[in-house]
Amino acid sequence: MIHLTRLNGERFVMNADKIRVVESTPDTLVSCDGGDKVMVRESLQEVMRRAIDYARIIRRPITD
């Protein structure tokens, strides 16, 4: 899950695994698997960074 901010300043959490497409239109538009679309304040690069960081944490091997 990643934290994002709607254009109105409302913070929310999105399941990064459900992100299908991120576009800069010039606002950042995040499209999900289910067809939902959300405009966010974060840049395209920032959404990508957060999604990649999330994936690295989730897929990290469990060690003793």
N, C-alpha and C positions, 0 to 999 in steps of 0.2 A: 504494500500500500504506500502511496506517496501523497504528501500534502501539496495542494494547489490552492490558488486564490482566484475566485470569480472576479469579473471586471468591477463588480460592486463592492469588492473588498471582503466578501464572505469567504472564509477558509473552509476547505472540505478535503476529504480523503478519497482517492480514487485507486481502484485496483489496477496496478500497472500492467498486469497480465492481460487485461481486457482492452488496452489501448490498441487500436488498429492503425490510425493515421494521426500525425501531428502536422498541422499546416500553419504557415505564417501568412495572414491574409489582410492587412498587416498585423492585426491582433492574432494571438495564438489560438488556434482552433484544435481541440482534441476530439477525435472521433473514436467511438468504442465499438466493439464487436456487435453489440445489440442495436446499433444505429444511433445511440445517444450522441449528441455533440455539445461540447461545453467550451465557451470562450474563457481563457484564463489570462491573468496578468503576466505570468512567467513567460520568458522567451522560449522559442522552439528548442534552442540549445539547452536551456535549463530543464525543461520537461524531459528531454532525452537523457541528460545527466542523471536526473533523479530516477528515471526508469532503469537505467543501466546499473546504478548503484544498488537499487532494490533487487534486481536480478542477481547481482553478484552475492549479495547477502543471503538470499533465499537458496541459491544453488551451491553455496559453499559447503564443502564436505564436512561432516561432523567428525571432530577429533577429540581425543581424550584430554 
